[in-house]
Structures are given as structure tokens and as C-alpha cells.
Amino acid sequence: MRSTKLIAVAAAATLVLAACGSDDAPSGAPTSEAAEAETPADTESQTTEAASDACSNTIEDGVLTIATGNPAFFPWVIDDAPESGQGFEAAVALAVGTQMGYSGDAVTWVRTDFDAAIQPGAKDFDFNLQQFTITDERKATVDFSVPYYTANQAIVALNGSSAEGATSIADLKDVKFGAQAGTTSFAFITDVIQPTQDVFAYDDNVGAKAALEANQIDAAVFDLPTALYVSGVEIDGSSVVGQFPAATGGTTDEFGLLLEKDSPLTPCVNAAVQALTDSGELAAITNEWLSEFTGAPVISE
């Protein structure tokens, strides 16, 4: 296990240098004696030490522990098997792990509930991804990476419901809505749509979908990729009646990898996500798994 960790540290050294370095230049020019003392070998040693500090503080020595939902759904994870790397978030997680120097047997998966993961306290994972929106409130108790995806809010409604045909937020005021409690989708209903009827809260998206399918609510709110999958595959006789891009008065969710508050891994994870963004690999993963989950009518203010 120790040899795996050394490989992880060496592979991550170049990546983490940017995350751990300082932009402050020393005052004055170094003396020739100091210049002689700072050899390339010394610099490489310092870089490796920085990588060790940033990337090797995993909860299990030499192993990167990644968490996802229980269960995890399409298109984020295919067939509830994140270890396969199939599905958008499964692929992102393994790509981040590779950037950090962990792959194959050096990566393990655990499952968590959404609400439990965002609570303060020690975590049984190194990072977690299950469409966690980055918010200031949550950042008070957990760390987030830089964003790996931005999603619009969207409405799924049964055909013939009062939400069908809506083109503006005003058209949705009398709709009976539901969503998973504690999510930005639920907050979007209460804060932006502000319907006249009580909003129904559910423990998870499964509960919201079941209520919609049973006609207990008129419409449910999800992030756009989830909404399109729910309407296209899971609930017959439903459709995505609209999405809310920021430009039309809606809100967007920026998803981040979630870590324990003040985790020593946060700089390394940030650098890994940034490297995937800069190289175009993140865009390629997004295109592979989410390209068909982008279209829906736009609802205005």
C-alpha cells in the first residue's frame, strides 16, 4: 500500500505545485551562496513534499475514497455502479482521482445520503459527488472544489397538469409543486416561483418522482439532466415543461466535489479539477455523457 502512495505522490507533484505555491516574490536578490544551496534537486524535493502534503492525506493510507449517492442515478452513474466509470459523475470522479495520482485498486467507493454528507463533522470519504450545489451556507460546514458542472433548474409535469404550457413564472403560481428537501431545487420553488400552494418536501428525488407519478403533485423541480431523464425514461405521460437559465431570471447550480471542512486534500482536488478543465478532458466527459440532456423550452420571468 505504501508503494502505491509513493506512486500517487510522484504523479501528483507537478499538478499540485500550482495549488500549493506562493505568488509572493522574496525581497532582494539571493546571494550566490543561497543560489548554490537551492539546486534543482532541492526544488524537486520541495515539490514532492508539497504534493505529499496536498494529495496524500487520504483517510486510508494510499487509497482515495470517493462517495456517491445511495443509490446513484443515470445519467450521473450508470446502473448504480460508479466503479465502472460509466456515467458523468463516475467518469469525472475517476478522472480527478487519476490527476491526483490514484487509479485502479487505489480508488474505493462508499455511499452516503445527500443530507448526511452536507452536515458538519468528520467524513468517511475523501470527496463526494452527487450533484452538490455550491452555496455559501454549505461552505460554512464543508469544503467544495471548484465547479465541475453548471446546470439549470427545470420543471417536470404530467401531461395535462396546470404547469403544462407555462411560458413564464407567473404561469406557475397556482401549480402544486414538490422537490427533494434541502436542495436548491426546493429553494428555487419557494424563493423564485413562490407558488400560492404549499410546496411538498421529500426525503429524496425518489419520493418526489413517486408523488408526481401518483398525481399527488402537479410538477416537480430537478436539475435539467435529471429532469430530462425522469420525463424521458422514468415517468410515462410527463414532459419537461421548461428550464430556467440565469439569463431569463432563473438560477443555475454549480456542482462541486464535497470534502470535509478544511480538508488538506482541497487544494489538490481543486488543482485536479482545474487541470481537467484546462486540458479539455472535462468538456469531453460532459459531451460524452450529458450532450443529449441540454434541450428544453425556456421559461421567462
Contacts in CASP RR format, 6 or more apart in sequence:
PFRMAT RR
TARGET T0000
AUTHOR 0000-0000-0000
METHOD contacts of the structure
MODEL  1
MRSTKLIAVAAAATLVLAACGSDDAPSGAPTSEAAEAETPADTESQTTEA
ASDACSNTIEDGVLTIATGNPAFFPWVIDDAPESGQGFEAAVALAVGTQM
GYSGDAVTWVRTDFDAAIQPGAKDFDFNLQQFTITDERKATVDFSVPYYT
ANQAIVALNGSSAEGATSIADLKDVKFGAQAGTTSFAFITDVIQPTQDVF
AYDDNVGAKAALEANQIDAAVFDLPTALYVSGVEIDGSSVVGQFPAATGG
TTDEFGLLLEKDSPLTPCVNAAVQALTDSGELAAITNEWLSEFTGAPVIS
E
1 61 0 8 1.000
1 62 0 8 1.000
1 63 0 8 1.000
2 61 0 8 1.000
2 62 0 8 1.000
4 62 0 8 1.000
4 63 0 8 1.000
4 105 0 8 1.000
4 106 0 8 1.000
5 56 0 8 1.000
5 61 0 8 1.000
5 62 0 8 1.000
7 101 0 8 1.000
8 55 0 8 1.000
8 56 0 8 1.000
8 62 0 8 1.000
8 64 0 8 1.000
8 100 0 8 1.000
8 101 0 8 1.000
8 102 0 8 1.000
8 106 0 8 1.000
9 48 0 8 1.000
9 51 0 8 1.000
9 52 0 8 1.000
9 55 0 8 1.000
9 56 0 8 1.000
9 101 0 8 1.000
10 48 0 8 1.000
10 51 0 8 1.000
11 100 0 8 1.000
11 101 0 8 1.000
12 51 0 8 1.000
12 54 0 8 1.000
12 55 0 8 1.000
12 99 0 8 1.000
12 100 0 8 1.000
12 101 0 8 1.000
12 268 0 8 1.000
13 44 0 8 1.000
13 47 0 8 1.000
13 48 0 8 1.000
13 50 0 8 1.000
13 51 0 8 1.000
14 47 0 8 1.000
15 51 0 8 1.000
15 99 0 8 1.000
15 100 0 8 1.000
15 268 0 8 1.000
15 271 0 8 1.000
15 272 0 8 1.000
15 275 0 8 1.000
16 50 0 8 1.000
16 51 0 8 1.000
16 54 0 8 1.000
16 55 0 8 1.000
16 267 0 8 1.000
16 268 0 8 1.000
16 271 0 8 1.000
17 47 0 8 1.000
17 50 0 8 1.000
17 51 0 8 1.000
18 271 0 8 1.000
19 54 0 8 1.000
19 267 0 8 1.000
19 268 0 8 1.000
19 270 0 8 1.000
19 271 0 8 1.000
20 50 0 8 1.000
20 51 0 8 1.000
20 53 0 8 1.000
20 54 0 8 1.000
20 267 0 8 1.000
21 50 0 8 1.000
30 38 0 8 1.000
51 268 0 8 1.000
53 264 0 8 1.000
54 264 0 8 1.000
54 265 0 8 1.000
54 267 0 8 1.000
54 268 0 8 1.000
54 271 0 8 1.000
55 100 0 8 1.000
55 101 0 8 1.000
55 265 0 8 1.000
55 268 0 8 1.000
56 62 0 8 1.000
57 263 0 8 1.000
57 264 0 8 1.000
57 265 0 8 1.000
58 64 0 8 1.000
58 65 0 8 1.000
58 102 0 8 1.000
58 126 0 8 1.000
58 265 0 8 1.000
59 65 0 8 1.000
59 123 0 8 1.000
59 124 0 8 1.000
59 125 0 8 1.000
59 126 0 8 1.000
60 108 0 8 1.000
62 102 0 8 1.000
62 106 0 8 1.000
63 102 0 8 1.000
63 106 0 8 1.000
63 107 0 8 1.000
63 108 0 8 1.000
64 97 0 8 1.000
64 100 0 8 1.000
64 102 0 8 1.000
64 106 0 8 1.000
64 107 0 8 1.000
64 108 0 8 1.000
64 126 0 8 1.000
65 108 0 8 1.000
65 109 0 8 1.000
65 110 0 8 1.000
65 124 0 8 1.000
65 125 0 8 1.000
65 126 0 8 1.000
66 82 0 8 1.000
66 93 0 8 1.000
66 97 0 8 1.000
66 107 0 8 1.000
66 108 0 8 1.000
66 109 0 8 1.000
66 110 0 8 1.000
66 125 0 8 1.000
66 126 0 8 1.000
66 127 0 8 1.000
66 128 0 8 1.000
66 129 0 8 1.000
67 109 0 8 1.000
67 110 0 8 1.000
67 111 0 8 1.000
67 112 0 8 1.000
67 117 0 8 1.000
67 123 0 8 1.000
67 124 0 8 1.000
67 125 0 8 1.000
67 127 0 8 1.000
67 128 0 8 1.000
67 129 0 8 1.000
67 130 0 8 1.000
68 76 0 8 1.000
68 77 0 8 1.000
68 82 0 8 1.000
68 89 0 8 1.000
68 90 0 8 1.000
68 93 0 8 1.000
68 109 0 8 1.000
68 111 0 8 1.000
68 112 0 8 1.000
68 128 0 8 1.000
68 129 0 8 1.000
68 130 0 8 1.000
69 77 0 8 1.000
69 111 0 8 1.000
69 112 0 8 1.000
69 113 0 8 1.000
69 114 0 8 1.000
69 130 0 8 1.000
70 111 0 8 1.000
70 112 0 8 1.000
70 113 0 8 1.000
71 80 0 8 1.000
71 111 0 8 1.000
72 80 0 8 1.000
72 82 0 8 1.000
72 89 0 8 1.000
72 90 0 8 1.000
72 111 0 8 1.000
72 130 0 8 1.000
73 80 0 8 1.000
73 205 0 8 1.000
73 226 0 8 1.000
73 229 0 8 1.000
74 87 0 8 1.000
74 229 0 8 1.000
74 233 0 8 1.000
75 87 0 8 1.000
75 88 0 8 1.000
75 225 0 8 1.000
75 229 0 8 1.000
75 289 0 8 1.000
75 290 0 8 1.000
75 293 0 8 1.000
76 87 0 8 1.000
76 88 0 8 1.000
76 89 0 8 1.000
76 90 0 8 1.000
76 130 0 8 1.000
76 131 0 8 1.000
76 225 0 8 1.000
76 226 0 8 1.000
77 86 0 8 1.000
77 87 0 8 1.000
77 89 0 8 1.000
77 90 0 8 1.000
78 84 0 8 1.000
78 85 0 8 1.000
78 86 0 8 1.000
78 87 0 8 1.000
78 90 0 8 1.000
79 86 0 8 1.000
81 90 0 8 1.000
82 89 0 8 1.000
82 90 0 8 1.000
82 93 0 8 1.000
82 109 0 8 1.000
83 90 0 8 1.000
83 107 0 8 1.000
83 109 0 8 1.000
84 90 0 8 1.000
85 91 0 8 1.000
85 93 0 8 1.000
85 94 0 8 1.000
87 289 0 8 1.000
88 149 0 8 1.000
88 225 0 8 1.000
88 285 0 8 1.000
88 286 0 8 1.000
88 289 0 8 1.000
88 290 0 8 1.000
89 129 0 8 1.000
89 130 0 8 1.000
89 131 0 8 1.000
91 285 0 8 1.000
91 288 0 8 1.000
91 289 0 8 1.000
92 129 0 8 1.000
92 148 0 8 1.000
92 149 0 8 1.000
92 276 0 8 1.000
92 282 0 8 1.000
92 285 0 8 1.000
93 127 0 8 1.000
93 129 0 8 1.000
93 257 0 8 1.000
94 103 0 8 1.000
94 107 0 8 1.000
95 276 0 8 1.000
95 281 0 8 1.000
95 282 0 8 1.000
95 285 0 8 1.000
96 127 0 8 1.000
96 257 0 8 1.000
96 269 0 8 1.000
96 272 0 8 1.000
96 273 0 8 1.000
96 276 0 8 1.000
97 103 0 8 1.000
97 107 0 8 1.000
97 272 0 8 1.000
99 271 0 8 1.000
99 272 0 8 1.000
99 275 0 8 1.000
99 276 0 8 1.000
100 268 0 8 1.000
100 269 0 8 1.000
100 272 0 8 1.000
110 124 0 8 1.000
110 125 0 8 1.000
112 124 0 8 1.000
112 125 0 8 1.000
112 128 0 8 1.000
112 130 0 8 1.000
113 204 0 8 1.000
114 130 0 8 1.000
114 132 0 8 1.000
114 180 0 8 1.000
114 183 0 8 1.000
114 204 0 8 1.000
115 181 0 8 1.000
115 182 0 8 1.000
117 123 0 8 1.000
117 128 0 8 1.000
117 130 0 8 1.000
117 132 0 8 1.000
117 142 0 8 1.000
117 258 0 8 1.000
118 132 0 8 1.000
118 138 0 8 1.000
118 141 0 8 1.000
118 142 0 8 1.000
118 258 0 8 1.000
119 141 0 8 1.000
120 141 0 8 1.000
120 142 0 8 1.000
120 261 0 8 1.000
121 141 0 8 1.000
121 260 0 8 1.000
121 261 0 8 1.000
122 260 0 8 1.000
123 259 0 8 1.000
123 260 0 8 1.000
126 259 0 8 1.000
126 263 0 8 1.000
126 265 0 8 1.000
127 145 0 8 1.000
127 257 0 8 1.000
127 258 0 8 1.000
127 259 0 8 1.000
127 265 0 8 1.000
127 269 0 8 1.000
128 257 0 8 1.000
128 258 0 8 1.000
128 259 0 8 1.000
129 148 0 8 1.000
129 255 0 8 1.000
129 256 0 8 1.000
129 257 0 8 1.000
129 258 0 8 1.000
131 151 0 8 1.000
131 223 0 8 1.000
131 226 0 8 1.000
131 253 0 8 1.000
131 255 0 8 1.000
132 138 0 8 1.000
132 144 0 8 1.000
132 255 0 8 1.000
132 256 0 8 1.000
132 257 0 8 1.000
132 258 0 8 1.000
133 183 0 8 1.000
133 184 0 8 1.000
133 253 0 8 1.000
133 254 0 8 1.000
133 255 0 8 1.000
133 256 0 8 1.000
134 144 0 8 1.000
134 147 0 8 1.000
134 254 0 8 1.000
134 255 0 8 1.000
134 256 0 8 1.000
135 184 0 8 1.000
138 144 0 8 1.000
141 261 0 8 1.000
142 258 0 8 1.000
142 259 0 8 1.000
142 260 0 8 1.000
142 261 0 8 1.000
143 258 0 8 1.000
143 259 0 8 1.000
143 260 0 8 1.000
143 261 0 8 1.000
143 262 0 8 1.000
143 263 0 8 1.000
143 266 0 8 1.000
144 256 0 8 1.000
144 257 0 8 1.000
144 258 0 8 1.000
144 259 0 8 1.000
145 256 0 8 1.000
145 257 0 8 1.000
145 259 0 8 1.000
145 266 0 8 1.000
145 269 0 8 1.000
145 270 0 8 1.000
145 273 0 8 1.000
146 256 0 8 1.000
146 270 0 8 1.000
146 273 0 8 1.000
146 274 0 8 1.000
146 277 0 8 1.000
147 254 0 8 1.000
147 255 0 8 1.000
147 256 0 8 1.000
147 273 0 8 1.000
148 255 0 8 1.000
148 256 0 8 1.000
148 257 0 8 1.000
148 273 0 8 1.000
148 276 0 8 1.000
148 277 0 8 1.000
148 282 0 8 1.000
149 254 0 8 1.000
149 255 0 8 1.000
149 256 0 8 1.000
149 286 0 8 1.000
149 290 0 8 1.000
150 252 0 8 1.000
150 253 0 8 1.000
150 254 0 8 1.000
150 255 0 8 1.000
151 223 0 8 1.000
151 224 0 8 1.000
151 225 0 8 1.000
151 252 0 8 1.000
151 253 0 8 1.000
151 255 0 8 1.000
152 223 0 8 1.000
152 224 0 8 1.000
152 243 0 8 1.000
152 244 0 8 1.000
152 245 0 8 1.000
152 246 0 8 1.000
152 250 0 8 1.000
152 251 0 8 1.000
152 252 0 8 1.000
152 253 0 8 1.000
153 184 0 8 1.000
153 185 0 8 1.000
153 188 0 8 1.000
153 221 0 8 1.000
153 222 0 8 1.000
153 223 0 8 1.000
153 224 0 8 1.000
153 243 0 8 1.000
153 244 0 8 1.000
153 250 0 8 1.000
153 251 0 8 1.000
153 252 0 8 1.000
153 253 0 8 1.000
154 221 0 8 1.000
154 222 0 8 1.000
154 223 0 8 1.000
154 224 0 8 1.000
154 227 0 8 1.000
154 228 0 8 1.000
154 240 0 8 1.000
154 242 0 8 1.000
154 243 0 8 1.000
154 244 0 8 1.000
154 296 0 8 1.000
155 163 0 8 1.000
155 166 0 8 1.000
155 172 0 8 1.000
155 219 0 8 1.000
155 220 0 8 1.000
155 221 0 8 1.000
155 227 0 8 1.000
155 240 0 8 1.000
155 241 0 8 1.000
155 242 0 8 1.000
155 243 0 8 1.000
155 299 0 8 1.000
156 212 0 8 1.000
156 219 0 8 1.000
156 220 0 8 1.000
156 221 0 8 1.000
156 222 0 8 1.000
156 227 0 8 1.000
156 230 0 8 1.000
156 231 0 8 1.000
156 235 0 8 1.000
156 238 0 8 1.000
156 239 0 8 1.000
156 240 0 8 1.000
156 241 0 8 1.000
157 163 0 8 1.000
157 164 0 8 1.000
157 175 0 8 1.000
157 212 0 8 1.000
157 218 0 8 1.000
157 219 0 8 1.000
157 220 0 8 1.000
157 238 0 8 1.000
157 239 0 8 1.000
157 241 0 8 1.000
158 164 0 8 1.000
158 212 0 8 1.000
158 215 0 8 1.000
158 218 0 8 1.000
158 219 0 8 1.000
158 235 0 8 1.000
158 237 0 8 1.000
158 238 0 8 1.000
159 237 0 8 1.000
159 238 0 8 1.000
159 239 0 8 1.000
161 175 0 8 1.000
161 218 0 8 1.000
161 219 0 8 1.000
162 174 0 8 1.000
162 175 0 8 1.000
162 176 0 8 1.000
162 218 0 8 1.000
163 171 0 8 1.000
163 172 0 8 1.000
163 175 0 8 1.000
163 218 0 8 1.000
163 219 0 8 1.000
163 241 0 8 1.000
164 239 0 8 1.000
164 241 0 8 1.000
165 171 0 8 1.000
165 241 0 8 1.000
166 172 0 8 1.000
166 175 0 8 1.000
166 241 0 8 1.000
166 242 0 8 1.000
166 299 0 8 1.000
167 297 0 8 1.000
167 299 0 8 1.000
167 300 0 8 1.000
168 299 0 8 1.000
168 300 0 8 1.000
168 301 0 8 1.000
169 192 0 8 1.000
169 193 0 8 1.000
169 299 0 8 1.000
169 300 0 8 1.000
169 301 0 8 1.000
171 299 0 8 1.000
172 193 0 8 1.000
172 195 0 8 1.000
172 219 0 8 1.000
172 299 0 8 1.000
173 193 0 8 1.000
173 194 0 8 1.000
173 195 0 8 1.000
173 196 0 8 1.000
174 195 0 8 1.000
174 196 0 8 1.000
174 197 0 8 1.000
175 193 0 8 1.000
175 195 0 8 1.000
175 197 0 8 1.000
175 218 0 8 1.000
175 219 0 8 1.000
176 195 0 8 1.000
176 197 0 8 1.000
176 200 0 8 1.000
176 217 0 8 1.000
176 218 0 8 1.000
176 219 0 8 1.000
177 189 0 8 1.000
177 193 0 8 1.000
177 195 0 8 1.000
177 197 0 8 1.000
177 199 0 8 1.000
177 200 0 8 1.000
177 217 0 8 1.000
177 218 0 8 1.000
177 219 0 8 1.000
177 220 0 8 1.000
177 221 0 8 1.000
178 186 0 8 1.000
178 189 0 8 1.000
178 199 0 8 1.000
178 200 0 8 1.000
178 201 0 8 1.000
178 202 0 8 1.000
178 208 0 8 1.000
178 211 0 8 1.000
178 212 0 8 1.000
178 217 0 8 1.000
178 219 0 8 1.000
178 220 0 8 1.000
178 221 0 8 1.000
179 185 0 8 1.000
179 186 0 8 1.000
179 188 0 8 1.000
179 189 0 8 1.000
179 199 0 8 1.000
179 200 0 8 1.000
179 201 0 8 1.000
179 202 0 8 1.000
179 208 0 8 1.000
179 220 0 8 1.000
179 221 0 8 1.000
179 222 0 8 1.000
180 186 0 8 1.000
180 201 0 8 1.000
180 202 0 8 1.000
180 203 0 8 1.000
180 204 0 8 1.000
180 205 0 8 1.000
180 207 0 8 1.000
180 208 0 8 1.000
181 201 0 8 1.000
181 202 0 8 1.000
181 203 0 8 1.000
182 201 0 8 1.000
184 251 0 8 1.000
184 253 0 8 1.000
185 221 0 8 1.000
185 222 0 8 1.000
185 223 0 8 1.000
186 199 0 8 1.000
186 201 0 8 1.000
186 221 0 8 1.000
188 221 0 8 1.000
188 244 0 8 1.000
188 250 0 8 1.000
188 251 0 8 1.000
189 195 0 8 1.000
189 199 0 8 1.000
189 221 0 8 1.000
190 199 0 8 1.000
192 244 0 8 1.000
192 249 0 8 1.000
192 250 0 8 1.000
192 251 0 8 1.000
200 208 0 8 1.000
200 211 0 8 1.000
200 216 0 8 1.000
200 217 0 8 1.000
202 208 0 8 1.000
202 211 0 8 1.000
205 222 0 8 1.000
205 226 0 8 1.000
208 217 0 8 1.000
208 220 0 8 1.000
208 222 0 8 1.000
209 220 0 8 1.000
209 230 0 8 1.000
209 234 0 8 1.000
209 235 0 8 1.000
211 217 0 8 1.000
211 220 0 8 1.000
212 219 0 8 1.000
212 220 0 8 1.000
212 235 0 8 1.000
212 238 0 8 1.000
213 235 0 8 1.000
213 238 0 8 1.000
219 241 0 8 1.000
220 230 0 8 1.000
221 227 0 8 1.000
222 230 0 8 1.000
223 253 0 8 1.000
224 240 0 8 1.000
224 243 0 8 1.000
224 293 0 8 1.000
224 294 0 8 1.000
224 295 0 8 1.000
224 296 0 8 1.000
225 290 0 8 1.000
225 293 0 8 1.000
227 240 0 8 1.000
227 243 0 8 1.000
227 296 0 8 1.000
228 240 0 8 1.000
228 292 0 8 1.000
228 293 0 8 1.000
228 295 0 8 1.000
228 296 0 8 1.000
229 293 0 8 1.000
230 238 0 8 1.000
231 238 0 8 1.000
231 239 0 8 1.000
231 240 0 8 1.000
232 238 0 8 1.000
240 296 0 8 1.000
240 297 0 8 1.000
241 297 0 8 1.000
241 299 0 8 1.000
242 296 0 8 1.000
242 297 0 8 1.000
242 298 0 8 1.000
242 299 0 8 1.000
243 295 0 8 1.000
243 296 0 8 1.000
243 297 0 8 1.000
243 298 0 8 1.000
243 299 0 8 1.000
244 250 0 8 1.000
244 251 0 8 1.000
244 298 0 8 1.000
244 299 0 8 1.000
245 252 0 8 1.000
245 298 0 8 1.000
246 252 0 8 1.000
248 298 0 8 1.000
248 299 0 8 1.000
248 300 0 8 1.000
248 301 0 8 1.000
249 300 0 8 1.000
249 301 0 8 1.000
250 301 0 8 1.000
257 269 0 8 1.000
257 273 0 8 1.000
259 265 0 8 1.000
259 266 0 8 1.000
259 269 0 8 1.000
273 282 0 8 1.000
276 282 0 8 1.000
276 285 0 8 1.000
277 283 0 8 1.000
END
